[in-house]
Amino acid sequence: MKKVLSLFAALLFAAAGLMAQQPQPLPIDTNVRMGVLENGLTYYIRYNNQPKERCEFHIAQAVGAILEEDHQNGLAHFLEHMAFNGTKNFPDKLLINYFESVGVGFGSSINAYTSLDETVYRLSNVPTRPEILDSALLVLHDWSCAIALQEAEIDNERGVIREEWRQGNTAQRRMWREGNKVKYPGSQYAKRDVIGDTAVINNFTYQALRDYYELWYGPDLQCVVVVGDIDVDKMEKKIIDLFSPIPARSNRGERPRYSLPTNAAPIVAIYTDKEAQFTQLAIEFLHPTMPFELRATDQGYLMSVINSLIRQMISYRIDEITMDPNANFIQAMGGYGNQLGETDAFEFITIPKDGKEKASMSDMFTQVEKIKRYGFTASEFERAKTDYLANVERAYNERSTRKSQSYAQECYRHYLDGEPIPGIEFEYEYAKAVLPQLPVAIINQLVQQYITDNNIIISYIGKENSDIVSVPTKEEALEIFNAVKASEIEAPVEETFDRPLVETAPTAGSIVKEKYNKALGTTEWTLSNGIKVVIKPTEYKKDQITMSMQSEGGLSKVSLEDLPSASMATSIIAYNGIGEFSYLELQKALTGKNFSVQPSIDDYREAISASTTVKDFESMMQCVYLYLTSPRQDDQAYQSLISMLETQLAARDKNPKSAFQDSIAQTIASHHARELIVNLDFLKKVDQQRAIAIYKERFANPADFLVTFIGNINPNDEATRQLICTWLGGLKTDKSREKYTDHGVRYPKGKVNNYFTKEMETKTASNRIVYSGKMKATLANRLNMAIIGDILGTRYLESIREKEGGSYGVGCAGYVMEDPTEQAVLLMQFDTDPEKQQKLISIIHKEVMEIIENGPRADDLQKAKESRLTSLAEDMETNSWWGTILNRYYNNGINYAKDYKKALEGVNAKSIQKTLKALVKQGNVVEVVMLPQE
């Protein structure tokens, strides 16, 4: 990094007049109140009313698993769990019980994470009633210095951690852990992996955990962040009063910081796993990280902007390569950033095609060497700057609707990493002023410094040797590396691209019928070609307009023979491009534009979902027009897609989870012929021309679609009306309308057990339980079923996770389906120790029967309802929620906006008991269980 820093003078000279030669601290956003107490604790407070009457509480600890002693391996993460199992002011499970009673759900809004270098706790979406705010602040205080660490709770949590280890011990995790030992020999980062050693988890002494807590959790390594709809002055006084009495830590010196080891000759790390789904090749060039004190200066900020531009330019090149069907890798990424601890890296990663591992490694080295020798072209750099500025501009335009959680994360990243927080107003003006003055030559000098001749690590982590896969030896990897360095490499070519999306606009239609729906605040149009348009103006996002088109039909209108092709149709179109544009040409044509358009075809519907900034509304509409009228055949792009999918699917059968998911899908569909498994055999049945033909059929008549626009859009604006009349009203339509076809795909009747075994590295019992039955899709039934799922989730948290220590968690969901027939579904899924499987699955059914016999517990029901009321208040101020509401209203006649709250209030113990009993008495229960092969 010293060499890198030596380029600062040149970089700043390029931005002459904007910055001083010496590093200057960037301002902190004036909306952020920051302070440091005498005991060392840092705090950030910010007012923000998105969402209204809600507040974020976070406490970040600048400590993690890297600070553990060997006998504490895994205890930093274990301590994070214990923070929810009793503190001084919230004993036992009071913390969770209290906050869930006011609508703050465990997992969704009460949570934490531990990494190698940090631990962050949060209470999100906390209601701003004074007593709740005080309680939330008291929780942060207790997490800082008063976690109870009761012995009985510690012992109960050992089982939960074991199950979290079991769930997370995937092939990718195993390879990451073992690969680090070779890549970073002798470092702390080769020894620690957060989850830790199960032998330590099972046997550590209570004092070992207390020692870690008492040594490392202290105010000098903590920051408190409070962001929300609050009085900043009052909150600051409360923080000072509550946290100032916490004594400063006097039992340790400065928190150690660790770097990765240096190496003169390249290190080659090769690690394989028989369950690996893909292979990852990487080359890392290690550098000391930028000094902390420089990161929030003008120099540090400029470097972060430049690194973003470099990452973007590399992605352009990767797109060019991976769209070639003859490419040796299917995915790649590259750029400069923090690697681990006090070490940064310029890193390039590829996912090779099977059998192309060595060729892909050569290609990876070639791309890196090309960047070192020639850097980037002026056209690549201009494109990257344009895209960067467009993203900053959008963030600036939406600054008044940015969520509090995003601001909170920004604050604790400033504390933990030194990331600057000057505010979006500064960032926008900075980007406009500095980007035009940055020459590509400076960027190219910088990447030459990034790609060094030492501190190089080359790694292969992935699939084992086989008839298809060829794992290089360490010697072969080095030979390939040296051969590329000695080879001739062509310089990249400058290119420009400037073509309109649509050469000639269609003849515009007109609005033949217009009315206002007062109940929903929508304007309804019927266009001259029969298309129905609904417009809902909102101010939830200042720079967002969403669009949705939905029509009945979907895959149900396709023959069984054509189903594979139809299932792949929208993916094929996305790769092939639209109109006169290939995929790559389209990306270039859309440089600097912020919108997305995504067609989809599911079992019973076809749809187009789109979102745009206000400025790019016309471009989005043109793109929608092309997706409807001009899907494109591109044999080369199609072969590239198929080649990528072949690599992704080749090792699918080696993953036990794939077998489990396939078994679930087949079982709950009663093994219907139309329930297809996506594997290599499936892929062989896909035909590009048939897929395109089916796509055209599904989107042939836009008048069969309901079209909604939601966001910062004015239905009375003449320019907006003209754009919609042109790009939708100018489409050809007919008067035909269609419904989906019911092929009789149903959940099975009666009790169905599908128990099977599978060879696996980590011995795990995976379980899916499904209750199903007929039920009307009324709003009341939907809410009762949803809350049944919530209540059971709470009960399993207590009985299966906490009491039994049997699973990291049980996923639960209750819902009512409309298509192909009205029916209710209640599902539960969890992983566990095979020895505990029978006991836990009996608890699953026992808790269901308990509610049927005795009704739900009053506190469980109250928590579930309060959580949904809290979510409703926030959801109603999002464009995505209104998209769902409008589609349900205009397709089903249910006014969720008007009736939801009343229906929720009508959910009670009797309605829950009655609904669940009506479902269970139908006797349709499925158990899919995968056990390890002996």
N, C-alpha and C positions, 0 to 999 in steps of 0.2 A: 504493500500500500504506500510505502514511502515514494517509490517510483511513480505510482499513480498520482500521489499528491503533488509531485513535481510538475504535473501538467496543469495544475490549477491556475498558475499565472497566465498560461496561454489561453485557457478557457475563459478566464475572466477578462483578458484582453479582448477576446472575441465579443464579449458583452460590454465593451468599454462604455463608460458613462453611467452604467447601471449599478456597478458594485465597486467597492474599494479593493485594493490589492491585498490587504490583510483580511482574514475571515471576520465577518461581522455577524453577530447573533441576529437571527430572524426574530421579528416580533412574535409574541404569542397572541393569538386571536383575542381581540378586546372583549369578546363575549365570554371568555373563560376566566374565572377567578381562580388563581393558583396561589398556594402558600405552602410554607414549610414550618412545622412546629419545632419547638426547641428540642424535642426528643428525636427529631429526624423524620417524622412522618410527613409525607407530601400529600396535599389534597388539591383536587380540581373540582370546581362547581360551575355549572352552566345552566342557564334558563333555556328551555326549549319546550314548546307545546305540541310536539308531534311524537306521540299522541297526546291529546289533551287529558288533563287530570291524571297523568301517569308519570312515574319517575323511575330512573335507573340507578341502582346502587351497586358499585363494583369495588372490590379491594384486590389489588394486584400485589403479589409477593414476588420479589426479585430472587426467588430461590426455587429450586426444583430438584429433580432426581440426581443431577450431577454432583450435588453436595453430600450425598449419602456415603457412609462408610460401608464396607463390604457386608457387615452384619445387619445393615439397614437397607439392603437392596430392595427397593420397591416401597419403602416406607413414606417417601414424600407423597406418593399417590395415595397410599393407605391413609395418611393424615388428612388429605383432601376429603375422603369419604367420611372420616370421623367428624369433620366439621358440621355434618348434618345429623349426627347422632348424639347430640347433647353439648350444650355450652353452659356457661355460668348462669346466664339469664334465660336460657331456653333449654331446660333439661330434657333428656330423652328425645322424643320426637316432636316436642312442642313447636320447634321452629317450622317444620314442614306443616304440621297440623294447623297452626295459626295462620300462616300465609296462604295455605290452600283455602281456608275458610273465607278469605277476602278476595279470592279469585286469582291468586298467584300460584300457578301449578308447579309441582316438583318435576324436574326434567325439562320442561319447556321454559319456565321462567325462574326456577330456583336451580342453579347448577354451578358447575366449576370444571376446570380442566387443569391438569398438571402436565408439564413438559419437562425436558431436561433442565431448562434454565429458569422456569417461571411457573407460578401457580396463580390462577385468577378465579375469584369467586364472584357470583353475581346474583342479585335479586332484580328481575326485570318486570316492567309493566306494573309497578307497585302503585296502587291507588293513593292519591295525594291527600287523603284525610289526615289531619295532624297526628292522631295517635298511631296510624299505620306508618307514617314517615318516621316517627320517633322509634318505633319498633324496628324498622329496617336499619336505621342507623345504629341501633344497639346490636343488631346482628353483626354488622361490620366490625364493631368494637370487639365483640366476642371472638370473631374469626381472627382478629388481630392478636389477642392475648389471653383468651379465656375459653378455649376448647376443652371440654371436660375430660376426654380420654378415659372414660370409665372402663374398667376391665371386662365386665360382662359384654358391653357394646363392642369392644375390640374383638373379643372372641367371636361374637355373632357376625362381625364384618369379614372375618377371614374367609368364610365360605363364599361371600359375595365377590370378593376379590379373586378367589380361585376361579369362579365362573366367568368373571370378566377376562381373566387370562385365557381360559379355555375358548371363549368366543372370539378373542382377538388373535389367537395363535394360528394365523393363516400362513400359507406358504410365503406370501409377500412379507409378512412381519418376520418370519423366521429368517428369510434371506437377508432382510435389512439388518437384523441383529447380528447374524454371523458374518455378513459382509463387512460391517463396521470394524470387526475385530482384525480383519486383514487390511482394510483400507487405512485405519487410523491406529496402528499398533502402539500399545503402551499408554494411550490417552484415556482420560476419563470417559470420553465418548465411545470408546470401544468396550467399556465395562458396564455402562448403564443403558437401560431401555425403557424406563418409566414404570412399566408394569412389574418388573422385578422378578425375583426368583421365588418359585412356589415353596421351596424348602424354607426360605426366610419367612414368607407370608404365614406358613403353617406354624412356625416355631419361634418367632422373635419374642423377646421379652417385652413386657409392658414398658419397662424403663427405656428400651432402645427407641421406641416411638416417642416417648416423652423427651428423651435427650435431643432428638432431631428437632422437635417442636420448640423446646426451650432455647436451643442454640440459635436456630435460624429464623424463627418468626419474631421479628422485632420491628419497631416503627421506623428504624433507619433503612429498612429494606421493604417498605410498604408504601403504597399510595392508595388513597381513598378517592373514588370518583362518584359524584352525584350529578346527574343530568336529568332535567325534567321540568314539569310545569310547577315550579316552586319559587319561593322568595329566596334569592341568592344570599342576601345579607343575613336573614334568619338562619339559613342552613349553615353558613360559615360559622356563625356564633355557636351553633350546636356542635359542630365538628370540633371546634377549638375546645369547648367545655368538656366534651366527652372523651376526646382522644389525648388531650394534653397530659392528663394524669398517668398515662401509660408510661412506665419507666423505660428509659433508653437501655438497650442491651449493653452490658458491661462485661459479659463473659466471653467475648470473642473479639477478634480484630476485624479487619476489612474482609468482606466476602471475596473469596478467591475467584478469579476468572481463568478459564482454561482455553488454550489454543490447541489446534491440531498439530501433530508433529510435522517437521519439514523433512524433505527427502531430496537428495541430489538426483538419484536415478528414479525413473518411473516405477511406481508400485502397481502391480497387476493383481486384482482380486477377482477370483472366480468362485461362485457359489451357486449350486443348483438345488432344486427341490422337485420331487416327483409329482407334487400337486400344483406346481407352478402353471399358471394360465398363460403367461407371456414371459418374454425375456426382455431385460432392460440392459442396454449397453450405455456406458457413460465414460466421459473423460472430464476430469476436474483439474483446474489450475488454481492452487490454493494461494491466498494472500492474507496478510494480517488485516483485520477489519479496520475501518476508519476509526480514529480516536473518538470516544463518546462525545467529547466537548466540541468536536467539529460538526457533528451530524445535524445540529439545529442551527447551523450558520448558513450564510448565503452559499458558501462553497459546498457544504454537505447537501444542501437542497438541489443545487445545480447538478451534482453528481447523480442524485436520485432521478432527476428528470432525464439525464443522458442515458442512464442505465435502462430506463423504461423505453426510450427510443431504440436502443440497441436490441432489446428483447423483441420489440415489435418488428424491426427489420429482419431479424433472424426468422421470425414466424412467417414473413412473406416468402422467404427462400424455401422454408420447409413446405409451405403450401405448394409451391411450384414442383418440388420433387415428389411429394406423396401423391399428386394427381397423375403422375406418370405410372401406368400399369407395370412398367418394368423396373420401378424403384425397388430397392432392396430392403427398405423399411417402410412401415405403415404410419408411424407417428414419430415426432421428434419435438424437442424444445431446447432452447438455449438462452443463456443470459448470465448476467453478473448479479450476485446478491450474497446475503449471509448464508454460510453453509452450516456451521455449528460453532457456538460460543464466540470466541474472539477471532474466528477465521471466516473469511469470505471465499468465494470461488467463482471463477468463470467456468460454467459447466455446460456441457452439451450432452443430451440424452437421446437415444433412439430406441424404438421398439422394432426389431428386425422381423422380417418374414421368416417362417420356418425354412431352414436349409440355406438361408442367406446371412447367417450370423457373421461370418468372416467378411463377406462382401459389404454388409451393413457397417461393420466396424471400419472398414476402409473408407466407405462413404462419409462416415461421421468424422474421421480424421481429416478427410479431404475438405469438408465444409469448414472445419476449424482452421485449417491451413490456408484456405482461400480467404477467410476473414483476416487472418494475420497478414498475409501478403498484400492484399488489395483493399481490405476494408469494405465499405459499402459505397454504392453509387449515389450520385446526387439525386437521382429520381427516387431511389428507395428512401433516402433521408427526407426529401420533401413530402413524400407520401406519409411517412411515420409522423412527421411534425403536424401535418394536417389532421391525421386521426387523433393525435394526442390533444391538440387544441380543441377539437370537436368534443372530446370527452370532458375536458375541463369546463368548456362552455356549458355543457348540459348540467354538470354539477352546480355551476354558478346559477343557472336559471332555476334550479330546483332547491336552492339553498334554504328557502323558507319552509320547505316541506320535508326536510331531512329528518330521519328518525333519531330519537334520543340515544338509542343503543349504538348507533354508528358514531355519534359524537363521543360517547363514553369510551368506546374502543380506541378512538383517536387519542384520547387523553392518556389512557394507560400505556399505549404504545409510545407516547412521548416520554413517559416515565421509564419504561423498561428498556426501550431501544434508542431513545434520543431522537425519535422521528419528529421533525418540525411540525408545528400546528399554527401556522400564521393566519389561517382562515381562508376560505374559498375566494373571498374578494381579492386578497393578496395574490393567491395562486393564479387566478384568472388574468389579472393585470400583468403579473410576472411572465406568464406564458406568452401573452400577446407581445410583450416587449422584447423578451430574450430569444424566443425560438427563431424569429426571422434573422437574428444576428449570428446564430450558431452555424459555422461552416462545417461541412462534412469532413474536411481534412483533419479537424481537431478530434472528431469522433474516431476517425481511423487511426490517429496516433494513440488514442487511449486504448483501443482494443489490441493494438500491438503490445502494449504494456500488460494487458490482462493475460495474453497467451504467452506464457513464459517457457523457458527451457528446463526449469526445475519445479519441484513441488507438484508433480503430475501424478494423478491416480487414474488408472484405467480399470474399469470393472465390467464383469459379466455376471449378472444375477438373473437366474431364470430356469428355463427348461433343461432337463437332462439330455445327454447324448441319446440319440435314437436313430431309426432308419431315416428320419426326416431332419432332425435337428443335429447340427454339428457344432459342438462346444469347442472354441479355440483353447489351446494350451496357453500358458503364460508366455512361452517362447514365441508362439505364433502371433500373439497379440503385439508383442514388441517388434517382431519382424514387420508386421503390417504397418505399425506406427512409423518405424524408421523408413520404410519404403515410400510412404506418402510424403514424408518430409523431404525426400530426395527426388520426388517426381515433378514433372511439369504439370501445372494446373492453369487452366484458362481463367482469365480475369472475367468478372461479371460484366454484362453488357447493359449500358444505359437504355432505358425504354420509357416511353411516355404513352399514356392512354387517355384519350378524351373523346368519348362518344356518348350521345344521349341514350337514355334507357329505351325510349320509344321514338322512332323517327317521325311517325305520323300518328297523331292522336285520333281516336275514333270520333265519329259524329256524335255529339253530345245528345243525350236524352233530356227529359224534363221531369219536373215534379208535378204529377197530375192530381195528387191528393195529399193534404197536409192537415194534421191535427195535433193538439197538445194534450198529453196525458197528465193531468194534475196530480194524480195519486203517486206517480213515480217521477215527476219532473222531467218527462221525456217528450221529445218531438218526434212524431211518426210521419214518415213519408212513404208514399207509393210512387215509384218512378214509372216513366212511360213504358218501360219494357217489363213491368210487373215486379221488379225487385222491391222488397219491403226494407226500409231503413229506419232504425230507431237511434236517436241521438240523445245522450244524457250528458249535459255539461256539468263538470265538477271543477273544484279548485284544490283537490287533494294533492295533485302533482302539477306544478306550474308549467312544466315542459314535457307533458306526456299526453298522448292520445292513444287509446287502445282501440283495436278493431277486432271484431269476431264475425265469422260467417259459419253457420251450421245448417246442415241438412240431413234428414233421415235417409238411410240406405246403407252406406258403409260396405263392409266386407260381406254383409248378409246378402247382397245382390250379386255376389260372385260365385261361380261354380266351385265345387271342391277342387277340381283339377287346377283351376287358376288361382287358388287361394295363396300359394307361396308367392307368386308374382305380384298379386294384389297387395299382400302384406308388405312387400318391399317397395311399392310404387313411389311413395313420397320420398323415401331415402334415395332412390334412383334419380328422381327429378332433381333433388337437392344437389346431387353430385354432377348431374349432366348440365345444369344451368337452364336458363330460360331465354326465349327470344333468340337473338343473335349472339348471346353471350354465353361462353363457357363459364364454369364455376370460377376459374381464376380471373377471367375478364370481368365478371360481375363484381368480384371483390375490388378490383382496381377501379371500376366505374363508380363504386360506392364509397370511395375514399373520402373521409371527412363527414360522412353521413351517419346519423344515429337512428337507425330503425331496424326492425326485424320482421320477417314474414315467414310463417311456418305452416305449410299445408299438412294435414293429417287425415288418415282414414282408419277408423277403428271398427269394431264389430258391427255397430249399428248406425254410425254417422260418418260423414266427411266434413271437414272444417278447414278454415284458414284462420289462424290467430296472428295478429300483427300488433306492433307497438312502435310509436315514433315520437320524435320531438315535434314541436309545432312547426319549426322551420323546414323539416323534412317530410311533412305530410304529403306533398305532391309526389315526391319520390316513392314513398311507401305505396301510394295509390297506383302509381305506374307499375310497381313491382307486383302488386296483387293482380293487376290487369294481365301482366305477362304470365303469371302462374295459372291464371284461368284460361288464357287463350293460346299460349305458346310454350307448352312443355317441350323439351328438346331431347333428341336422341344424340348421344355422344358415346360411341363405342369405346373410346379410350378411357373416358371417365368411368364408364360402367365397369370395365375390366379392372380399373384401379379399386373401385368399391368392392367388387367380388374378391379380389386378391386380399384386401384388408380383412374382410369378413372371414375368409378361409383361415387366415392366421389366428384371428380371435377365437374361432370356433374349434380349431384343431385339437386343443387340449381341454376342451370343455368337459369331456367325460371324466377327466382326472380330478375334477373339483367335486367333492362330495355334495357341496351346496347346490350345484347344478342338478344333480340327481334328485335331491330333495325338492327343489322347486318344480322340476318336471313332474314328479310324482304327485305333488299337490295339484298342479294344473290338470293333469289327466284324471285324477280321482274326483275332483269337485265338478268336472265336466262330464262325469259318468262315462269317460273314455269315448266321447263323441268323436267321430271322424274329423270334424272341423276344428278340433283342438290340436293344433300342430306344435311339435317341438322344433325349435329353431336349432338345427345342427348342420353338419356338412351335407347330409342327405337332403335336408330341406333346401339348402342353397343350390343343389344341382337341379332342382325343379323350377328355379326362377328363370324367367325369360324376359329380357329387357323390352322387346317390342310389345309383348303382351301386357307387361306392367304399365307401359306408357299408354297403351290403348285403354286399359281399365281406368287409369288416372283421368284420361280425357272423358270417359263415360261418367265417372263420379262427379266431375265438376262441369259437365256439359251445359247444365241449365241453372245459371245463377239465380233465377227467379224462384227457385225451389229452396233458397237459403234465407234465413233470417240474418240480417246484417246489423250489427250494433257498433256505434262509436261512443266512446266514453272518455271524458277528460277535458282538457282545455280546448274546447271546440264550441263554436257559436253557430247554431243552425240558421241564424239570420244573417250571417256574414255572406255577402254575395260571392266572394272568391271561393269560400268553402263549398257553397252550394254548387258552383260551377264545376269544381274539381270532382265532386261526387257524381254530378250528372254526367260528366265526361267519362270518368274511368269505371263507374258502375253503370250509369244510365246508357253508356255507349256499347254495352255488351249485348250480344245476340242471345235471346231467350226464347222459350216456348211456353205453352200453357200447361204442360204436363207437370204433375206432382207425384211423388212416390213416398211410400212408407217402407220401413225395413221389412225383411222377410224373417219369419220365425222358423228356424230349422230344428227347433226342439232341443236345444242345448240346455240341460237342466242340472241342478245339484242332485246328487243321488238320494233316493228314498231309503228310509230305514237307517240302521246302524251299519256303517261301513268302516272297517279297519284295514289300513294299508301299512303294515309293518314290514320293513325290509332292512337288510344290512348292506353296508358299503365299507370297503377298505378305506381307512383314513389314518393320517398321522396323529392327529389329536383326538383322542377317544371322546366322542361327543354323541349325546342323544338329542336329535333335533325333532321338535314336535309341533304339529299344526292341528288344532281342534276346531271344527266348524259345526255350528248349529245352523240349520236353515229351515225355512218354511214359508208358506203363503202369508202375505200381509199386504194390506193396502198401503200405497205410497202417499199417505197423508202427511201433512206437516207434523201432526201430533205423534204419529208412529215413528217418523224419522227422528224426532227429538228424543222420544223415549228409548229407541234403540241406541242412539248415540250416547245417551247418558248411562245406559246399562254398560256399554263398553268402558266409559270413564270410571264408573263405580267398581267394576271388576278389576280394572287396572290398579285402583287404589287398594283393593283387598289383596290382590296378588303381590303387590309391593310389600305388604305387611306379612302375609302368610308364606309366600314362596321365597321372596328375596330376603327379608329381614329375619323372620323366624327360622326358616329352614336353611338359609344360606344356599339355596338350591339353584338359583339362576341369577344372572346379572339383571335380568328384567323380563317381564312377560308383556309382549305386545298385544294389545286388545283393540278391537274395533267392532262397533255395532252400526249397521246401516240398513236401509231399505232400497232395493233396486227396482227400477221400472222396466228395464229391458232385459230379456225379451218378455218377461212377465213380472208382475209385482211379487216380490218376495223379500223376506228379511234374512239377514246374515249376521251371525255373531261369531267372530273368530278370535282365537288366542294362539300365540306362537312363542316358543321359548327353546333355548338350549340348556342342557344340564349334563351332569355326570350320569353315565349310563346306569350306575348303581342306584341312583335316586329317581330314575325315570318313572317307574310305576307309582311310587308314592306321590310324586308331584302331579302326575296327570290325574290321579284320584282327587287331589286337592282342587284342581281346575274344575272338575265336575261338582265337587262338594260345595264350592263357593256359589256356583250357579244355583244349585238346589236350595242353598241357604236363603238366597234372595226370594226364590219362589215360595218357600215355606214361611218365612218370617218377614219378608220385605227388606228393603235396603236399610242400612243404618242411617239415622237422621243426619249425622255429620258428613257421611260419604255423599249423600244426595245433595246436601247444601253446598258442599265444595264443588261438586260437578256443575251445578246450576250457576253458582257464582263465577266459576271459571268461564262458562259459556257466555254469561252476561258481560264479563270483562272483555272477552274476545269480540263480542258483537260490537261493543262501543268503538273498538279500534278498527275492526273490519269494515264497518259502515263508512269509514273515511278512506277507503282504498278503491281504486278503479277496478281492481281484479274482483273484489267482492260484488260490486255492482254489475260486472259482466255476468257472473253466475246468476244473480238475482233477475236480471232482465231476460236471460234465456229461459229461466224457469217460469217467469210470468208470461212471456209471449208464447212459450211452447206448451205450458201446463196449466196456466191460469192461476197459479199460486203467487200471492203477493207477499213474499218473505219480508220485505222492508216494512210492511204494515203489520203483518200477523206474527212474525217470529217471536217477538218479546212476549206477547200474550200467550202464545202456545207454550213457550218455555215456562212461564209462570204456572201454566196448567199441569206441568209435569209434577207428580207427587209420588209418594210411596206406593199408593194403590195402583196408579197408572203404570209404574215400573214393574210392580209385581204381576199385574194383569198381562202386560205386554210380553214379559219374559215367559210367563206360564203358557201363553198362547203359542209362542214359538216352540218351546221345549216339548210340549205335549204332542206335537206333530211327529216326534220321534226320529227326526232326521239328524243324525250326528256322524260326522266323519272324523276319524283320527288317522293322520299320516305321521308315521314315526320312522325315522332313520336311525339305526343303531350301528355301532362299529362291528365290522367283521372280526370274528375271533381268530 
